[in-house]
């Protein structure tokens, strides 16, 4: 798995941390803690890439940075 940019932020509305990967549209996850959101988004990235490969879909190349914001 490449180094995709990950953005993590607190959602007052959902009362959860939300994690998104801008380079992988639709790839998002959440968690009760920052660490859980990060763990969940890493799993979501793996699943998205594995599924794309299985179906012959293109997987965007990571831009080579991994940023995590809180």
VENTA-V526171 format. One record per residue. N is the residue number from 1. RES is the residue in one letter. D_LAST is the distance of its C-alpha to the last C-alpha in Angstrom with 1 decimal. Layout:
BEGIN
n = {N/N}
res = {RES/RES}
d_last = {D_LAST/D_LAST}
END
This chain:
BEGIN
n = {1/2/3/4/5/6/7/8/9/10/11/12/13/14/15/16/17/18/19/20/21/22/23/24/25/26/27/28/29/30/31/32/33/34/35/36/37/38/39/40/41/42/43/44/45/46/47/48/49/50/51/52/53/54/55/56/57/58/59/60/61/62/63/64/65/66/67/68/69/70}
res = {X/X/X/X/X/X/X/X/X/X/X/X/X/X/X/X/X/X/X/X/X/X/X/X/X/X/X/X/X/X/X/X/X/X/X/X/X/X/X/X/X/X/X/X/X/X/X/X/X/X/X/X/X/X/X/X/X/X/X/X/X/X/X/X/X/X/X/X/X/X}
d_last = {22.4/21.2/18.0/16.3/13.2/10.4/7.7/5.4/4.9/6.9/10.5/12.9/15.8/15.3/13.8/11.7/8.5/9.5/9.5/11.8/13.9/15.4/18.4/19.4/20.0/19.6/17.6/14.9/14.2/12.7/12.7/13.1/10.7/7.7/10.7/12.8/10.8/10.7/14.4/15.3/14.1/16.0/18.9/18.7/18.9/21.9/23.6/23.3/24.7/27.4/28.4/28.6/30.8/33.0/33.7/34.2/31.4/29.7/26.3/24.5/24.3/20.8/20.4/19.9/16.3/13.3/10.0/6.8/3.8/0.0}
END
